């Protein structure tokens, strides 16, 4: 484990997340086990673990200020705080302020998936073994998605042609390509090429994205 504290380590101490952990030996044990799937369950990607971690911060703040956490309140309000709907986000922020919760400070404490990746790989020296069966399943999933998209486009082309919106559309050949983009720069690369290379962007080391985010 690294000698200097990263943001996750600082927040874990500030919010007493190790003390709140009941299923695993520690917060780090939970994160590493869920990421690698060492407990036999399906492994979780960075983005899924990031969302879980941020919701623990939210839940802790709610508990400390006596704010109700029953039902789906934490999940719903986290989505509002981290989403793109400005009006909904401000509504939740105002509601938090009414309960004495510092929404600005709370949102600043939210981590990114790249912070989670750094913590797992560098701070915890974690290594995730990707089984061949997993890789093949992911490849098939992408191909299925491409075939479904191609079929939908082919269904729409005759109508577009008949309505005059796309002359000769019914005779066009449809090609569907999945492109992955680096979250840090404009780099874009076809899915197959990224998978063969093992990364999206050489400069930023962006991992291959899945439906959950990156692994």
C-alpha positions as CSV (number, residue, x, y, z in Angstrom):
1,X,0.0,0.0,0.0
2,X,1.2,3.5,-0.8
3,X,2.7,5.6,2.1
4,X,0.9,8.8,1.3
5,X,-2.9,9.2,1.8
6,X,-5.0,9.4,-1.3
7,X,-8.4,11.1,-1.4
8,X,-10.3,7.9,-0.6
9,X,-8.1,7.2,2.4
10,X,-8.7,10.7,3.7
11,X,-12.4,10.5,3.2
12,X,-12.6,7.0,4.7
13,X,-11.1,8.4,7.9
14,X,-13.2,11.6,7.9
15,X,-16.5,9.8,7.4
16,X,-15.5,6.8,9.6
17,X,-16.3,4.4,6.8
18,X,-14.2,1.6,8.3
19,X,-16.3,1.8,11.4
20,X,-19.5,1.6,9.3
21,X,-18.3,-1.5,7.5
22,X,-20.1,-4.6,8.7
23,X,-19.7,-7.2,6.0
24,X,-16.0,-7.0,5.2
25,X,-12.9,-6.4,7.4
26,X,-12.5,-2.9,6.2
27,X,-13.6,-0.5,3.5
28,X,-10.5,-1.3,1.4
29,X,-11.2,-5.0,1.8
30,X,-14.7,-4.4,0.4
31,X,-13.5,-2.3,-2.5
32,X,-10.8,-4.8,-3.5
33,X,-13.0,-7.8,-3.1
34,X,-15.9,-6.4,-5.1
35,X,-13.5,-5.2,-7.8
36,X,-11.7,-8.5,-8.3
37,X,-14.7,-10.7,-7.6
38,X,-12.6,-12.6,-5.1
39,X,-15.7,-13.5,-3.1
40,X,-17.2,-15.4,-6.0
41,X,-19.7,-12.7,-6.9
42,X,-19.7,-10.7,-10.2
43,X,-16.9,-8.2,-10.1
44,X,-17.8,-4.5,-10.1
45,X,-16.2,-1.9,-12.3
46,X,-14.7,1.4,-11.3
47,X,-17.8,3.5,-11.9
48,X,-20.1,1.2,-10.0
49,X,-17.7,1.2,-7.0
50,X,-17.3,5.0,-7.3
51,X,-21.1,5.5,-7.1
52,X,-21.3,3.2,-4.1
53,X,-18.5,5.0,-2.3
54,X,-20.1,8.5,-2.9
55,X,-23.4,7.2,-1.7
56,X,-21.8,6.1,1.5
57,X,-20.6,9.7,2.0
58,X,-24.1,10.9,1.4
59,X,-25.6,8.3,3.7
60,X,-23.1,9.2,6.5
61,X,-23.9,12.9,6.2
62,X,-27.6,12.2,6.3
63,X,-27.2,10.0,9.4
64,X,-25.2,12.7,11.2
65,X,-27.8,15.3,10.5
66,X,-30.9,13.1,11.2
67,X,-32.0,13.1,7.6
68,X,-34.2,10.2,6.6
69,X,-32.4,7.5,4.5
70,X,-35.2,5.0,4.1
71,X,-36.4,3.7,0.7
72,X,-34.4,4.9,-2.3
73,X,-33.8,8.4,-1.0
74,X,-30.0,8.2,-1.0
75,X,-29.8,6.7,-4.4
76,X,-32.3,9.2,-5.9
77,X,-30.7,12.2,-4.4
78,X,-27.2,11.1,-5.3
79,X,-28.3,10.8,-9.0
80,X,-29.8,14.3,-8.7
81,X,-26.6,15.7,-7.2
82,X,-24.3,14.0,-9.8
83,X,-26.6,14.4,-12.8
84,X,-27.1,17.0,-15.5
85,X,-30.5,18.4,-14.4
86,X,-29.6,21.8,-12.9
87,X,-33.1,22.5,-11.5
88,X,-33.3,19.1,-9.8
89,X,-29.8,19.4,-8.4
90,X,-30.5,22.8,-6.9
91,X,-33.7,21.5,-5.4
92,X,-31.9,18.8,-3.6
93,X,-29.1,21.1,-2.5
94,X,-31.6,23.5,-1.0
95,X,-33.3,20.7,0.8
96,X,-29.9,19.5,2.2
97,X,-29.2,23.1,3.4
98,X,-32.5,23.1,5.2
99,X,-31.2,20.1,7.2
100,X,-27.9,21.8,7.9
101,X,-25.9,19.7,5.4
102,X,-23.1,21.5,3.4
103,X,-24.0,20.5,-0.1
104,X,-20.9,22.2,-1.6
105,X,-18.5,20.4,0.7
106,X,-20.3,17.1,0.2
107,X,-20.1,17.4,-3.6
108,X,-16.5,18.3,-3.4
109,X,-15.9,15.1,-1.4
110,X,-17.4,13.0,-4.2
111,X,-14.7,11.0,-6.0
112,X,-14.3,10.3,-9.7
113,X,-13.8,6.9,-11.2
114,X,-10.2,7.7,-12.0
115,X,-9.6,8.3,-8.3
116,X,-11.1,4.9,-7.5
117,X,-8.9,3.2,-10.2
118,X,-5.8,4.8,-8.7
119,X,-6.7,3.7,-5.2
120,X,-7.3,0.1,-6.2
121,X,-4.3,-0.3,-8.5
122,X,-1.7,1.9,-6.8
123,X,-2.7,2.3,-3.1
124,X,-3.9,-1.3,-2.7
125,X,-1.7,-2.9,-5.3
126,X,-4.8,-4.6,-6.7
127,X,-4.7,-6.8,-9.8
128,X,-7.8,-7.9,-11.6
129,X,-7.5,-11.2,-13.6
130,X,-9.8,-11.1,-16.6
131,X,-10.9,-14.6,-17.6
132,X,-11.1,-15.5,-21.2
133,X,-14.8,-16.4,-20.8
134,X,-15.5,-12.9,-19.5
135,X,-13.7,-11.3,-22.5
136,X,-15.6,-13.4,-25.0
137,X,-18.9,-12.6,-23.3
138,X,-18.1,-8.9,-23.6
139,X,-17.2,-9.1,-27.2
140,X,-20.4,-11.0,-28.0
141,X,-22.4,-8.3,-26.1
142,X,-20.9,-5.6,-28.2
143,X,-21.6,-7.5,-31.4
144,X,-25.2,-8.1,-30.4
145,X,-25.7,-4.4,-29.7
146,X,-24.2,-3.6,-33.1
147,X,-26.5,-6.1,-34.9
148,X,-29.6,-4.7,-33.1
149,X,-28.6,-1.1,-34.0
150,X,-28.0,-2.2,-37.7
151,X,-31.4,-3.9,-37.9
152,X,-33.2,-0.8,-36.5
153,X,-31.5,1.5,-39.0
154,X,-32.4,-0.9,-41.9
155,X,-36.0,-0.8,-40.7
156,X,-36.1,3.0,-40.8
157,X,-34.4,3.6,-44.1
158,X,-37.3,2.6,-46.4
159,X,-39.6,4.9,-44.6
160,X,-37.1,7.8,-44.7
161,X,-36.7,7.2,-48.4
162,X,-40.5,7.0,-49.1
163,X,-41.1,10.3,-47.2
164,X,-38.4,12.0,-49.3
165,X,-36.1,12.7,-46.3
166,X,-33.4,10.4,-47.6
167,X,-33.3,9.7,-51.3
168,X,-32.1,6.2,-52.1
169,X,-31.9,5.4,-48.4
170,X,-33.4,1.9,-48.9
171,X,-30.5,0.9,-51.0
172,X,-27.8,2.1,-48.7
173,X,-25.4,-0.3,-46.9
174,X,-25.5,0.2,-43.1
175,X,-22.3,-0.1,-41.1
176,X,-22.3,0.2,-37.3
177,X,-19.0,1.1,-35.5
178,X,-18.5,1.4,-31.7
179,X,-16.0,4.1,-30.8
180,X,-14.4,4.5,-27.4
181,X,-13.2,8.0,-26.3
182,X,-10.7,9.0,-23.7
183,X,-12.3,11.0,-20.8
184,X,-9.2,13.2,-20.7
185,X,-8.5,14.1,-24.3
186,X,-10.1,13.9,-27.8
187,X,-8.7,10.5,-28.6
188,X,-11.2,8.1,-30.2
189,X,-10.6,4.5,-31.2
190,X,-12.7,1.6,-32.5
191,X,-13.8,-0.9,-29.8
192,X,-12.0,-3.8,-31.5
193,X,-8.7,-1.9,-31.8
194,X,-8.9,-0.7,-28.2
195,X,-9.5,-4.3,-27.0
196,X,-6.6,-5.6,-29.0
197,X,-4.3,-2.9,-27.6
198,X,-5.6,-3.2,-24.1
199,X,-6.2,0.5,-23.7
200,X,-8.1,3.4,-25.2
201,X,-5.5,6.2,-24.9
202,X,-1.8,5.6,-24.5
203,X,-1.3,9.0,-22.8
204,X,-3.9,8.6,-20.2
205,X,-4.3,4.9,-19.9
206,X,-8.1,5.0,-20.1
207,X,-9.4,1.5,-19.5
208,X,-11.8,-0.2,-21.9
209,X,-15.4,0.8,-21.0
210,X,-18.2,-1.7,-20.4
211,X,-21.8,-1.1,-19.6
212,X,-20.8,-0.5,-16.0
213,X,-18.0,1.7,-16.9
214,X,-14.4,0.6,-17.0
215,X,-13.2,-2.6,-15.2
